[in-house]
Each structure stands twice: as C-alpha cells, then as structure tokens.
Amino acid sequence: MIDNNNAQDVDGISTRPILNLGVNYDSSTPYPGKAITYTQYYTNASAMDTIGVVVTTTRPAWLT
C-alpha cells in the first residue's frame, strides 16, 4: 500500500548486453603488395557490463 509519504518506482532491468560490432579499414586504393589495415571494434549499448567478449574475423581465402 502506498500512502502520501511514500513513492514506488519500478524499472525494467536489461538482462543482456547489447553489443554493436563494426569494422573500419584503410580506405585508400589497395594494390598487390600493399598492406591493408582493418580495425574491429565493439560498443556496449546497455547498462550491463560485458566480461570475456571475444571478437574474431576470418579473412577471405583470396586475401593473402
């Protein structure tokens, strides 16, 4: 029961992190023998911490 001297606040709690993944790369024109730099990143859009996040990428077979 809530009377005039009390208040009640109920908030939903997210039970999972919300991860956004992305890749940036060197946008200059590649040519044979030129190094290409890729940077992977992720952000967490939730209020919950993340622990042990592993992000992996497999390069295409034609990229040597």
N, C-alpha and C positions, 0 to 999 in steps of 0.2 A: 504494500500500500504506500502511495506517495502522498505526503501532505504538503502544506505550504512551505515548509522549511527544508525540503529535500528535493533533489533532482535525480533523474536517471538518464544515463547516456549509454546507448548500446551501439557499438561499432563493429562492423564486419572485419574479420582478420583474414588476410590472404594466407593460404597455407602453402603456397608455392612461389618461388622466384619467377619473375617474368624476364627472360633473357632475350636480348636483341643482339643478333650476330651480324657482323659486316666484314668486308674486305676492301682495303684500299690498295691501289697499285700505282707504280710509276707510270704516268700516262704518256711518256714520250714514246715515239715510234720504235718498236723493237726491230732488231736486225740480227742475223746469225752472229753468235758470239757475244752479244750484248747481255749484260746481267739485267734481270727484271726483279724489282723489289715489290713484294706483297706484304702487307701488314694486316693481320687479323685482329679483330677487337670484339669485345662484347660489353654490353652495359646491362645493368640490372634495374629494371623499371619498377620493382616492387620495394616495399619497406623491409622485406625479409632478406637477411644476409645469405650469401651463397658460399659454400665451402667445397673445395675439391673439384672445381669446374675444370674440365679438360676439353679443349677445342682442337680438333685435328683436321687436316685437309690432305687429300690425296691429289697430287699433281697429275695432269693428263699424261698419258704414256708418250705422246709426241713431244712433250716439253722436256728437253734434256739440259 
